[in-house]
């Protein structure tokens, strides 16, 4: 479906579909993300279509946050607070950054450049807008984010999110 600003709510993902997606892509949805997708699958307007989008497209969306960090390491001199001393050579810095990024929580696309951390049994994470090393909260949880995004409630005054996930929460600006 083209991203023309419209959103259709398709039938929710079944337990079997969720298990297939998690197995195929190597992560587990957070509890509230899983519950949301079970109730209805938004398609269109930059929502990931977990049921019908090409595998490669979904893989790219899953890699985008880490690739943005690597871009910031290479071109913006970003370096993670807990990563130790930054290597002088960019090749070594990227190798070290890749090592550290492989150990941070996986982010799973919700909509556009907004993500939730993966993790079965976890819930109530803020929805994070991620662009390279710039991370902002765009919702205190998935349900508040979706209500606002679909126009069911007006944007609430900005309230600081409760950090819930290593590394990504440290980047919230």
OpenMM code with the backbone's topology and positions (N, CA, C; nanometers):
from openmm import Vec3, app, unit

residues = "UNK UNK UNK UNK UNK UNK UNK UNK UNK UNK UNK UNK UNK UNK UNK UNK UNK UNK UNK UNK UNK UNK UNK UNK UNK UNK UNK UNK UNK UNK UNK UNK UNK UNK UNK UNK UNK UNK UNK UNK UNK UNK UNK UNK UNK UNK UNK UNK UNK UNK UNK UNK UNK UNK UNK UNK UNK UNK UNK UNK UNK UNK UNK UNK UNK UNK UNK UNK UNK UNK UNK UNK UNK UNK UNK UNK UNK UNK UNK UNK UNK UNK UNK UNK UNK UNK UNK UNK UNK UNK UNK UNK UNK UNK UNK UNK UNK UNK UNK UNK UNK UNK UNK UNK UNK UNK UNK UNK UNK UNK UNK UNK UNK UNK UNK UNK UNK UNK UNK UNK UNK UNK UNK UNK UNK UNK UNK UNK UNK UNK UNK UNK UNK UNK UNK UNK UNK UNK UNK UNK UNK UNK UNK UNK UNK UNK UNK UNK UNK UNK UNK UNK UNK UNK UNK UNK UNK UNK UNK UNK UNK UNK UNK UNK UNK UNK UNK UNK UNK UNK UNK UNK UNK".split()
positions = [
    Vec3(0.0846, -0.1182, 0.0000),
    Vec3(0.0000, 0.0000, 0.0000),
    Vec3(0.0889, 0.1242, 0.0000),
    Vec3(0.0629, 0.2234, -0.0849),
    Vec3(0.1465, 0.3428, -0.0895),
    Vec3(0.1284, 0.4280, 0.0349),
    Vec3(0.2325, 0.5070, 0.0655),
    Vec3(0.2253, 0.5969, 0.1803),
    Vec3(0.1624, 0.7285, 0.1366),
    Vec3(0.0310, 0.7310, 0.1253),
    Vec3(-0.0404, 0.8493, 0.0781),
    Vec3(-0.1125, 0.9206, 0.1914),
    Vec3(-0.0768, 0.8915, 0.3157),
    Vec3(-0.1394, 0.9551, 0.4298),
    Vec3(-0.2579, 0.8799, 0.4854),
    Vec3(-0.2979, 0.7718, 0.4199),
    Vec3(-0.4107, 0.6953, 0.4711),
    Vec3(-0.3615, 0.5742, 0.5485),
    Vec3(-0.4387, 0.5381, 0.6462),
    Vec3(-0.4073, 0.4210, 0.7271),
    Vec3(-0.5296, 0.3312, 0.7281),
    Vec3(-0.5076, 0.2049, 0.6980),
    Vec3(-0.6113, 0.1041, 0.7059),
    Vec3(-0.5750, 0.0126, 0.8213),
    Vec3(-0.6728, -0.0263, 0.8976),
    Vec3(-0.6475, -0.1209, 1.0059),
    Vec3(-0.6933, -0.2581, 0.9568),
    Vec3(-0.5943, -0.3423, 0.9292),
    Vec3(-0.6209, -0.4791, 0.8848),
    Vec3(-0.6436, -0.5669, 1.0084),
    Vec3(-0.6976, -0.6866, 0.9885),
    Vec3(-0.7120, -0.7768, 1.1031),
    Vec3(-0.5781, -0.7941, 1.1749),
    Vec3(-0.5868, -0.8098, 1.3058),
    Vec3(-0.4666, -0.8235, 1.3867),
    Vec3(-0.3859, -0.9473, 1.3508),
    Vec3(-0.2587, -0.9440, 1.3856),
    Vec3(-0.1715, -1.0585, 1.3626),
    Vec3(-0.2084, -1.1708, 1.4591),
    Vec3(-0.2086, -1.2916, 1.4105),
    Vec3(-0.2378, -1.4082, 1.4946),
    Vec3(-0.1120, -1.4453, 1.5735),
    Vec3(-0.1289, -1.5295, 1.6727),
    Vec3(-0.0134, -1.5780, 1.7487),
    Vec3(0.0864, -1.6476, 1.6572),
    Vec3(0.0350, -1.7214, 1.5587),
    Vec3(0.1230, -1.7909, 1.4650),
    Vec3(0.2008, -1.6912, 1.3792),
    Vec3(0.1336, -1.5858, 1.3324),
    Vec3(0.2028, -1.4840, 1.2519),
    Vec3(0.3088, -1.4117, 1.3355),
    Vec3(0.2745, -1.3771, 1.4577),
    Vec3(0.3721, -1.3097, 1.5449),
    Vec3(0.4934, -1.3990, 1.5694),
    Vec3(0.4701, -1.5272, 1.5951),
    Vec3(0.5807, -1.6209, 1.6181),
    Vec3(0.6672, -1.6339, 1.4926),
    Vec3(0.6036, -1.6377, 1.3748),
    Vec3(0.6785, -1.6473, 1.2494),
    Vec3(0.7659, -1.5236, 1.2296),
    Vec3(0.7103, -1.4056, 1.2524),
    Vec3(0.7852, -1.2803, 1.2374),
    Vec3(0.9030, -1.2787, 1.3344),
    Vec3(0.8769, -1.3119, 1.4597),
    Vec3(0.9834, -1.3115, 1.5605),
    Vec3(1.0935, -1.4109, 1.5249),
    Vec3(1.0552, -1.5283, 1.4789),
    Vec3(1.1542, -1.6279, 1.4394),
    Vec3(1.2331, -1.5858, 1.3167),
    Vec3(1.1635, -1.5294, 1.2206),
    Vec3(1.2281, -1.4897, 1.0946),
    Vec3(1.3259, -1.3739, 1.1139),
    Vec3(1.2925, -1.2804, 1.2015),
    Vec3(1.3755, -1.1613, 1.2176),
    Vec3(1.4597, -1.1621, 1.3453),
    Vec3(1.4420, -1.2613, 1.4307),
    Vec3(1.5300, -1.2775, 1.5461),
    Vec3(1.5085, -1.1808, 1.6610),
    Vec3(1.3857, -1.1432, 1.6874),
    Vec3(1.3535, -1.0603, 1.8035),
    Vec3(1.2167, -1.1026, 1.8555),
    Vec3(1.1792, -1.0526, 1.9726),
    Vec3(1.0452, -1.0749, 2.0262),
    Vec3(0.9818, -0.9395, 2.0527),
    Vec3(0.8579, -0.9219, 2.0098),
    Vec3(0.7860, -0.7974, 2.0360),
    Vec3(0.7690, -0.7782, 2.1861),
    Vec3(0.7747, -0.6524, 2.2308),
    Vec3(0.7384, -0.6207, 2.3691),
    Vec3(0.5912, -0.6560, 2.3878),
    Vec3(0.5507, -0.6807, 2.5109),
    Vec3(0.4143, -0.7247, 2.5381),
    Vec3(0.3066, -0.6324, 2.4856),
    Vec3(0.3211, -0.5012, 2.5081),
    Vec3(0.2173, -0.4095, 2.4623),
    Vec3(0.2214, -0.3911, 2.3110),
    Vec3(0.3373, -0.4030, 2.2494),
    Vec3(0.3479, -0.3958, 2.1031),
    Vec3(0.2776, -0.5181, 2.0418),
    Vec3(0.3019, -0.6328, 2.1011),
    Vec3(0.2376, -0.7572, 2.0573),
    Vec3(0.0848, -0.7454, 2.0722),
    Vec3(0.0379, -0.6945, 2.1850),
    Vec3(-0.1069, -0.6794, 2.2077),
    Vec3(-0.1680, -0.5836, 2.1056),
    Vec3(-0.0978, -0.4736, 2.0784),
    Vec3(-0.1455, -0.3767, 1.9803),
    Vec3(-0.1594, -0.4407, 1.8426),
    Vec3(-0.0555, -0.5115, 1.7980),
    Vec3(-0.0582, -0.5739, 1.6655),
    Vec3(-0.1584, -0.6884, 1.6579),
    Vec3(-0.1900, -0.7493, 1.7714),
    Vec3(-0.2913, -0.8549, 1.7743),
    Vec3(-0.4323, -0.7987, 1.7567),
    Vec3(-0.4519, -0.6757, 1.8007),
    Vec3(-0.5843, -0.6127, 1.7896),
    Vec3(-0.6119, -0.5626, 1.6486),
    Vec3(-0.5093, -0.5156, 1.5800),
    Vec3(-0.5255, -0.4633, 1.4444),
    Vec3(-0.3896, -0.4239, 1.3899),
    Vec3(-0.3709, -0.4441, 1.2611),
    Vec3(-0.2439, -0.4142, 1.1963),
    Vec3(-0.2607, -0.2904, 1.1090),
    Vec3(-0.2036, -0.1756, 1.1524),
    Vec3(-0.2122, -0.0571, 1.0666),
    Vec3(-0.1255, -0.0759, 0.9427),
    Vec3(-0.1787, -0.0422, 0.8280),
    Vec3(-0.1021, -0.0484, 0.7036),
    Vec3(-0.1205, 0.0835, 0.6298),
    Vec3(-0.0151, 0.1263, 0.5646),
    Vec3(-0.0138, 0.2543, 0.4952),
    Vec3(0.0521, 0.3606, 0.5804),
    Vec3(0.0813, 0.4738, 0.5195),
    Vec3(0.1377, 0.5897, 0.5876),
    Vec3(0.2550, 0.5556, 0.6791),
    Vec3(0.3503, 0.4809, 0.6299),
    Vec3(0.4767, 0.4488, 0.6992),
    Vec3(0.4634, 0.3513, 0.8164),
    Vec3(0.3530, 0.2810, 0.8268),
    Vec3(0.3404, 0.1750, 0.9271),
    Vec3(0.4004, 0.0481, 0.8675),
    Vec3(0.4807, -0.0266, 0.9427),
    Vec3(0.5353, -0.1509, 0.8861),
    Vec3(0.4248, -0.2547, 0.8693),
    Vec3(0.4156, -0.3083, 0.7507),
    Vec3(0.3158, -0.4118, 0.7261),
    Vec3(0.3822, -0.5470, 0.7512),
    Vec3(0.3746, -0.5914, 0.8754),
    Vec3(0.4405, -0.7155, 0.9160),
    Vec3(0.3857, -0.8369, 0.8425),
    Vec3(0.2693, -0.8268, 0.7856),
    Vec3(0.2073, -0.9403, 0.7175),
    Vec3(0.2496, -0.9481, 0.5705),
    Vec3(0.2635, -0.8357, 0.5013),
    Vec3(0.2808, -0.8409, 0.3562),
    Vec3(0.4029, -0.7670, 0.3017),
    Vec3(0.4712, -0.6882, 0.3827),
    Vec3(0.5863, -0.6136, 0.3297),
    Vec3(0.6977, -0.7115, 0.2926),
    Vec3(0.7759, -0.6774, 0.1911),
    Vec3(0.8885, -0.7640, 0.1560),
    Vec3(0.9844, -0.7789, 0.2738),
    Vec3(1.0371, -0.8992, 0.2886),
    Vec3(1.1289, -0.9302, 0.3989),
    Vec3(1.2436, -0.8300, 0.4039),
    Vec3(1.2988, -0.7980, 0.2883),
    Vec3(1.4131, -0.7065, 0.2820),
    Vec3(1.3765, -0.5682, 0.3366),
    Vec3(1.2581, -0.5207, 0.3056),
    Vec3(1.2121, -0.3910, 0.3546),
    Vec3(1.2030, -0.3903, 0.5072),
    Vec3(1.1476, -0.4967, 0.5638),
    Vec3(1.1369, -0.5056, 0.7094),
    Vec3(1.2750, -0.5183, 0.7735),
    Vec3(1.3653, -0.5936, 0.7123),
    Vec3(1.5017, -0.6051, 0.7644),
    Vec3(1.5696, -0.4686, 0.7655),
    Vec3(1.5518, -0.3913, 0.6602),
    Vec3(1.6125, -0.2585, 0.6546),
    Vec3(1.5588, -0.1694, 0.7650),
    Vec3(1.4292, -0.1762, 0.7893),
    Vec3(1.3696, -0.0938, 0.8956),
    Vec3(1.4212, -0.1354, 1.0326),
    Vec3(1.4440, -0.2645, 1.0514),
    Vec3(1.4971, -0.3125, 1.1788),
    Vec3(1.6430, -0.2687, 1.1986),
    Vec3(1.7187, -0.2572, 1.0914),
    Vec3(1.8604, -0.2177, 1.1001),
    Vec3(1.8810, -0.0671, 1.1069),
    Vec3(1.7816, 0.0097, 1.0689),
    Vec3(1.7975, 0.1536, 1.0546),
    Vec3(1.8490, 0.2255, 1.1804),
    Vec3(1.7990, 0.1975, 1.3004),
    Vec3(1.8534, 0.2689, 1.4169),
    Vec3(2.0043, 0.2460, 1.4362),
    Vec3(2.0490, 0.1229, 1.4263),
    Vec3(2.1927, 0.0951, 1.4425),
    Vec3(2.2724, 0.1566, 1.3284),
    Vec3(2.2210, 0.1519, 1.2060),
    Vec3(2.2912, 0.2125, 1.0936),
    Vec3(2.3009, 0.3639, 1.1101),
    Vec3(2.1986, 0.4250, 1.1685),
    Vec3(2.2033, 0.5686, 1.1965),
    Vec3(2.3117, 0.6018, 1.2976),
    Vec3(2.3268, 0.5165, 1.3978),
    Vec3(2.4335, 0.5372, 1.4970),
    Vec3(2.5699, 0.5238, 1.4293),
    Vec3(2.5858, 0.4236, 1.3444),
    Vec3(2.7132, 0.4069, 1.2735),
    Vec3(2.7437, 0.5264, 1.1843),
    Vec3(2.6420, 0.5819, 1.1206),
    Vec3(2.6609, 0.7025, 1.0404),
    Vec3(2.7104, 0.8161, 1.1301),
    Vec3(2.6474, 0.8306, 1.2476),
    Vec3(2.6873, 0.9369, 1.3408),
    Vec3(2.8294, 0.9147, 1.3931),
    Vec3(2.8686, 0.7899, 1.4117),
    Vec3(3.0058, 0.7599, 1.4533),
    Vec3(3.1031, 0.8044, 1.3437),
    Vec3(3.0702, 0.7727, 1.2201),
    Vec3(3.1617, 0.8026, 1.1096),
    Vec3(3.1645, 0.9505, 1.0718),
    Vec3(3.0489, 1.0166, 1.0720),
    Vec3(3.0412, 1.1513, 1.0165),
    Vec3(3.0134, 1.2616, 1.1182),
    Vec3(2.9706, 1.2265, 1.2369),
    Vec3(2.9337, 1.3284, 1.3360),
    Vec3(3.0136, 1.3155, 1.4667),
    Vec3(3.1131, 1.2294, 1.4652),
    Vec3(3.1996, 1.2072, 1.5816),
    Vec3(3.1234, 1.1596, 1.7051),
    Vec3(3.0093, 1.0951, 1.6843),
    Vec3(2.9352, 1.0382, 1.7966),
    Vec3(3.0155, 0.9235, 1.8559),
    Vec3(3.0071, 0.9094, 1.9892),
    Vec3(3.0661, 0.7947, 2.0565),
    Vec3(2.9844, 0.7675, 2.1812),
    Vec3(2.9424, 0.6434, 2.2006),
    Vec3(2.8610, 0.6060, 2.3159),
    Vec3(2.9325, 0.6312, 2.4477),
    Vec3(2.8586, 0.6782, 2.5449),
    Vec3(2.9128, 0.7131, 2.6756),
    Vec3(2.9856, 0.5954, 2.7411),
    Vec3(2.9293, 0.4769, 2.7305),
    Vec3(2.9854, 0.3590, 2.7973),
    Vec3(3.0754, 0.2751, 2.7068),
    Vec3(3.1206, 0.3304, 2.5958),
    Vec3(3.1978, 0.2537, 2.4998),
    Vec3(3.3488, 0.2626, 2.5200),
    Vec3(3.3938, 0.3347, 2.6211),
    Vec3(3.5375, 0.3478, 2.6430),
    Vec3(3.5977, 0.4527, 2.5511),
    Vec3(3.7269, 0.4440, 2.5312),
    Vec3(3.7989, 0.5406, 2.4486),
    Vec3(3.7719, 0.5132, 2.3013),
    Vec3(3.7424, 0.6186, 2.2294),
    Vec3(3.7155, 0.6046, 2.0854),
    Vec3(3.8471, 0.5793, 2.0113),
    Vec3(3.8519, 0.4731, 1.9311),
    Vec3(3.9718, 0.4489, 1.8503),
    Vec3(3.9973, 0.5645, 1.7532),
    Vec3(4.1224, 0.5912, 1.7254),
    Vec3(4.1599, 0.7028, 1.6379),
    Vec3(4.1208, 0.6767, 1.4929),
    Vec3(4.1411, 0.5562, 1.4459),
    Vec3(4.1078, 0.5242, 1.3068),
    Vec3(3.9583, 0.4964, 1.2938),
    Vec3(3.8965, 0.5551, 1.1930),
    Vec3(3.7523, 0.5400, 1.1741),
    Vec3(3.7135, 0.3941, 1.1547),
    Vec3(3.7971, 0.3183, 1.0841),
    Vec3(3.7705, 0.1762, 1.0628),
    Vec3(3.7595, 0.1031, 1.1965),
    Vec3(3.8491, 0.1337, 1.2892),
    Vec3(3.8468, 0.0708, 1.4212),
    Vec3(3.7302, 0.1224, 1.5054),
    Vec3(3.6985, 0.2516, 1.4908),
    Vec3(3.5844, 0.3087, 1.5639),
    Vec3(3.4546, 0.2412, 1.5195),
    Vec3(3.4393, 0.2211, 1.3883),
    Vec3(3.3179, 0.1557, 1.3373),
    Vec3(3.3110, 0.0101, 1.3821),
    Vec3(3.4236, -0.0584, 1.3828),
    Vec3(3.4255, -0.1973, 1.4286),
    Vec3(3.3853, -0.2044, 1.5771),
    Vec3(3.4391, -0.1151, 1.6581),
    Vec3(3.4058, -0.1121, 1.8005),
    Vec3(3.2590, -0.0731, 1.8211),
    Vec3(3.2118, 0.0251, 1.7463),
    Vec3(3.0716, 0.0671, 1.7577),
    Vec3(2.9786, -0.0482, 1.7203),
    Vec3(3.0126, -0.1215, 1.6140),
    Vec3(2.9331, -0.2394, 1.5754),
    Vec3(2.9281, -0.3408, 1.6885),
    Vec3(3.0415, -0.3641, 1.7530),
    Vec3(3.0486, -0.4568, 1.8658),
    Vec3(2.9512, -0.4119, 1.9758),
    Vec3(2.9555, -0.2850, 2.0111),
    Vec3(2.8682, -0.2342, 2.1182),
    Vec3(2.7207, -0.2352, 2.0771),
    Vec3(2.6937, -0.1995, 1.9526),
    Vec3(2.5550, -0.1972, 1.9061),
    Vec3(2.4928, -0.3361, 1.9014),
    Vec3(2.5747, -0.4371, 1.8813),
    Vec3(2.5231, -0.5748, 1.8813),
    Vec3(2.4760, -0.6158, 2.0209),
    Vec3(2.5108, -0.5387, 2.1226),
    Vec3(2.4763, -0.5716, 2.2608),
    Vec3(2.3702, -0.4808, 2.3213),
    Vec3(2.3200, -0.3835, 2.2432),
    Vec3(2.2142, -0.2968, 2.2958),
    Vec3(2.0789, -0.3556, 2.2562),
    Vec3(1.9735, -0.3183, 2.3278),
    Vec3(1.8412, -0.3719, 2.2939),
    Vec3(1.8002, -0.3392, 2.1505),
    Vec3(1.7443, -0.4388, 2.0837),
    Vec3(1.6922, -0.4243, 1.9466),
    Vec3(1.5726, -0.3306, 1.9489),
    Vec3(1.5672, -0.2388, 1.8557),
    Vec3(1.4492, -0.1544, 1.8397),
    Vec3(1.3653, -0.2091, 1.7252),
    Vec3(1.2332, -0.2062, 1.7442),
    Vec3(1.1382, -0.2609, 1.6474),
    Vec3(1.0508, -0.1459, 1.5975),
    Vec3(1.0388, -0.1311, 1.4645),
    Vec3(0.9609, -0.0191, 1.4118),
    Vec3(0.8133, -0.0266, 1.4493),
    Vec3(0.7619, 0.0901, 1.4876),
    Vec3(0.6194, 0.1063, 1.5153),
    Vec3(0.5558, 0.1804, 1.3983),
    Vec3(0.6164, 0.2939, 1.3628),
    Vec3(0.5637, 0.3799, 1.2564),
    Vec3(0.6733, 0.4776, 1.2174),
    Vec3(0.6922, 0.4978, 1.0891),
    Vec3(0.7902, 0.5933, 1.0386),
    Vec3(0.9248, 0.5690, 1.1065),
    Vec3(0.9818, 0.6698, 1.1740),
    Vec3(1.1099, 0.6529, 1.2433),
    Vec3(1.0899, 0.6345, 1.3942),
    Vec3(0.9740, 0.5838, 1.4333),
    Vec3(0.9428, 0.5606, 1.5753),
    Vec3(0.9507, 0.4115, 1.6063),
    Vec3(1.0086, 0.3811, 1.7229),
    Vec3(1.0432, 0.2431, 1.7587),
    Vec3(1.0097, 0.2134, 1.9035),
    Vec3(0.9942, 0.0852, 1.9296),
    Vec3(0.9863, 0.0314, 2.0653),
    Vec3(1.0955, -0.0728, 2.0803),
    Vec3(1.1509, -0.0858, 2.2016),
    Vec3(1.2475, -0.1938, 2.2212),
    Vec3(1.1793, -0.3295, 2.2163),
    Vec3(1.2527, -0.4273, 2.1652),
    Vec3(1.2043, -0.5655, 2.1636),
    Vec3(1.2122, -0.6219, 2.3039),
    Vec3(1.1432, -0.7319, 2.3256),
    Vec3(1.1557, -0.8014, 2.4530),
    Vec3(1.0257, -0.8565, 2.5038),
    Vec3(1.0045, -0.9848, 2.4843),
    Vec3(0.8845, -1.0520, 2.5343),
    Vec3(0.8743, -1.0290, 2.6845),
    Vec3(0.7560, -0.9963, 2.7290),
    Vec3(0.7322, -0.9750, 2.8712),
    Vec3(0.7578, -0.8316, 2.9148),
    Vec3(0.8254, -0.7528, 2.8318),
    Vec3(0.8460, -0.6121, 2.8679),
    Vec3(0.7275, -0.5313, 2.8144),
    Vec3(0.7041, -0.4162, 2.8745),
    Vec3(0.5929, -0.3318, 2.8321),
    Vec3(0.6128, -0.1913, 2.8876),
    Vec3(0.5288, -0.1007, 2.8450),
    Vec3(0.5258, 0.0379, 2.8919),
    Vec3(0.6538, 0.1150, 2.8619),
    Vec3(0.7181, 0.0822, 2.7511),
    Vec3(0.8335, 0.1602, 2.7081),
    Vec3(0.7846, 0.2857, 2.6367),
    Vec3(0.8586, 0.3966, 2.6477),
    Vec3(0.8230, 0.5100, 2.5627),
    Vec3(0.8523, 0.4758, 2.4169),
    Vec3(0.7709, 0.5286, 2.3275),
    Vec3(0.7974, 0.5148, 2.1845),
    Vec3(0.9068, 0.6162, 2.1520),
    Vec3(1.0121, 0.5696, 2.0861),
    Vec3(1.1278, 0.6529, 2.0588),
    Vec3(1.1357, 0.6901, 1.9115),
    Vec3(1.1530, 0.8183, 1.8858),
    Vec3(1.1829, 0.8670, 1.7523),
    Vec3(1.3347, 0.8649, 1.7399),
    Vec3(1.3849, 0.7923, 1.6402),
    Vec3(1.5292, 0.7737, 1.6267),
    Vec3(1.5739, 0.8216, 1.4893),
    Vec3(1.6661, 0.9174, 1.4906),
    Vec3(1.7308, 0.9619, 1.3684),
    Vec3(1.8792, 0.9777, 1.3987),
    Vec3(1.9600, 0.8872, 1.3470),
    Vec3(2.1021, 0.8790, 1.3791),
    Vec3(2.1160, 0.8713, 1.5312),
    Vec3(2.1908, 0.9641, 1.5936),
    Vec3(2.2080, 0.9585, 1.7390),
    Vec3(2.1107, 1.0510, 1.8113),
    Vec3(2.0160, 1.1096, 1.7382),
    Vec3(1.9137, 1.1948, 1.7984),
    Vec3(1.7931, 1.1080, 1.8328),
    Vec3(1.7651, 1.0960, 1.9601),
    Vec3(1.6542, 1.0130, 2.0070),
    Vec3(1.5628, 1.0994, 2.0921),
    Vec3(1.4348, 1.0935, 2.0622),
    Vec3(1.3346, 1.1678, 2.1377),
    Vec3(1.2185, 1.0759, 2.1692),
    Vec3(1.1480, 1.1091, 2.2745),
    Vec3(1.0268, 1.0353, 2.3064),
    Vec3(0.9130, 1.0964, 2.2267),
    Vec3(0.8376, 1.0114, 2.1583),
    Vec3(0.7208, 1.0616, 2.0847),
    Vec3(0.5927, 0.9996, 2.1396),
    Vec3(0.6026, 0.9409, 2.2568),
    Vec3(0.4866, 0.8850, 2.3250),
    Vec3(0.5319, 0.8109, 2.4489),
    Vec3(0.4569, 0.8247, 2.5574),
    Vec3(0.4967, 0.7584, 2.6815),
    Vec3(0.4797, 0.6077, 2.6742),
    Vec3(0.3932, 0.5607, 2.5826),
    Vec3(0.3793, 0.4179, 2.5547),
    Vec3(0.3116, 0.4031, 2.4188),
    Vec3(0.2999, 0.2813, 2.3701),
    Vec3(0.2477, 0.2610, 2.2347),
    Vec3(0.1019, 0.3055, 2.2208),
    Vec3(0.0218, 0.2838, 2.3235),
    Vec3(-0.1193, 0.3159, 2.3109),
    Vec3(-0.1417, 0.4669, 2.3050),
    Vec3(-0.0702, 0.5427, 2.3873),
    Vec3(-0.0787, 0.6886, 2.3808),
    Vec3(-0.0273, 0.7417, 2.2485),
    Vec3(0.0821, 0.6820, 2.2006),
    Vec3(0.1382, 0.7236, 2.0727),
    Vec3(0.0392, 0.7002, 1.9588),
    Vec3(-0.0198, 0.5827, 1.9547),
    Vec3(-0.1115, 0.5482, 1.8463),
    Vec3(-0.2365, 0.6352, 1.8503),
    Vec3(-0.2909, 0.6580, 1.9675),
    Vec3(-0.4091, 0.7440, 1.9773),
    Vec3(-0.3796, 0.8827, 1.9216),
    Vec3(-0.2646, 0.9380, 1.9573),
    Vec3(-0.2280, 1.0695, 1.9087),
    Vec3(-0.1980, 1.0668, 1.7580),
    Vec3(-0.1264, 0.9657, 1.7118),
    Vec3(-0.0875, 0.9567, 1.5711),
    Vec3(-0.2090, 0.9411, 1.4799),
    Vec3(-0.3076, 0.8674, 1.5251),
    Vec3(-0.4283, 0.8463, 1.4439),
    Vec3(-0.5315, 0.9575, 1.4641),
    Vec3(-0.4945, 1.0599, 1.5430),
    Vec3(-0.5800, 1.1757, 1.5588),
    Vec3(-0.6949, 1.1590, 1.6557),
    Vec3(-0.6869, 1.0612, 1.7449),
    Vec3(-0.7958, 1.0396, 1.8404),
    Vec3(-0.7835, 1.1288, 1.9627),
    Vec3(-0.6649, 1.1777, 1.9918),
    Vec3(-0.6443, 1.2725, 2.1023),
    Vec3(-0.5437, 1.3764, 2.0554),
    Vec3(-0.5519, 1.4950, 2.1156),
    Vec3(-0.4556, 1.5984, 2.0816),
    Vec3(-0.3238, 1.5692, 2.1514),
    Vec3(-0.2182, 1.6212, 2.0931),
    Vec3(-0.0854, 1.6021, 2.1520),
    Vec3(-0.0839, 1.6610, 2.2918),
    Vec3(-0.0401, 1.5826, 2.3859),
    Vec3(-0.0292, 1.6279, 2.5242),
    Vec3(0.0972, 1.7108, 2.5395),
    Vec3(0.1017, 1.7961, 2.6410),
    Vec3(0.2256, 1.8679, 2.6651),
    Vec3(0.3384, 1.7677, 2.6868),
    Vec3(0.4539, 1.8056, 2.6420),
    Vec3(0.5689, 1.7156, 2.6515),
    Vec3(0.5991, 1.6822, 2.7965),
    Vec3(0.6047, 1.5546, 2.8263),
    Vec3(0.6444, 1.5116, 2.9594),
    Vec3(0.7621, 1.4171, 2.9441),
    Vec3(0.8609, 1.4315, 3.0306),
    Vec3(0.9788, 1.3470, 3.0119),
    Vec3(0.9437, 1.2000, 3.0278),
    Vec3(0.9937, 1.1175, 2.9372),
    Vec3(0.9659, 0.9747, 2.9482),
    Vec3(1.0494, 0.9128, 3.0592),
    Vec3(1.0020, 0.8035, 3.1093),
    Vec3(1.0805, 0.7272, 3.2045),
    Vec3(1.1736, 0.6379, 3.1249),
    Vec3(1.3057, 0.6589, 3.1372),
    Vec3(1.3974, 0.5728, 3.0616),
    Vec3(1.3748, 0.4263, 3.0981),
    Vec3(1.3676, 0.3425, 2.9953),
    Vec3(1.3377, 0.2019, 3.0207),
    Vec3(1.4355, 0.1060, 2.9563),
    Vec3(1.5219, 0.1551, 2.8696),
    Vec3(1.6057, 0.0623, 2.7952),
    Vec3(1.7471, 0.1206, 2.7808),
    Vec3(1.8445, 0.0359, 2.8099),
    Vec3(1.9841, 0.0782, 2.8031),
    Vec3(2.0185, 0.1369, 2.6668),
    Vec3(2.1143, 0.2226, 2.6655),
    Vec3(2.1718, 0.2896, 2.5502),
    Vec3(2.0747, 0.3868, 2.4858),
    Vec3(1.9644, 0.3397, 2.4309),
    Vec3(1.8729, 0.4283, 2.3589),
    Vec3(1.8150, 0.5343, 2.4509),
    Vec3(1.7792, 0.4988, 2.5734),
    Vec3(1.7256, 0.5971, 2.6679),
    Vec3(1.8300, 0.7024, 2.7025),
    Vec3(1.9567, 0.6639, 2.7033),
    Vec3(2.0639, 0.7591, 2.7331),
    Vec3(2.0751, 0.8677, 2.6262),
    Vec3(2.0237, 0.8428, 2.5068),
    Vec3(2.0350, 0.9379, 2.3969),
    Vec3(1.9158, 1.0326, 2.3874),
    Vec3(1.8134, 1.0125, 2.4705),
    Vec3(1.6957, 1.0979, 2.4645),
    Vec3(1.7375, 1.2413, 2.4953),
    Vec3(1.7057, 1.3306, 2.4011),
    Vec3(1.7475, 1.4708, 2.4145),
    Vec3(1.6368, 1.5618, 2.4544),
] * unit.nanometer
topology = app.Topology()
chain = topology.addChain("A")
for resn in residues:
    res = topology.addResidue(resn, chain)
    for name in ("N", "CA", "C"):
        topology.addAtom(name, app.Element.getBySymbol(name[0]), res)
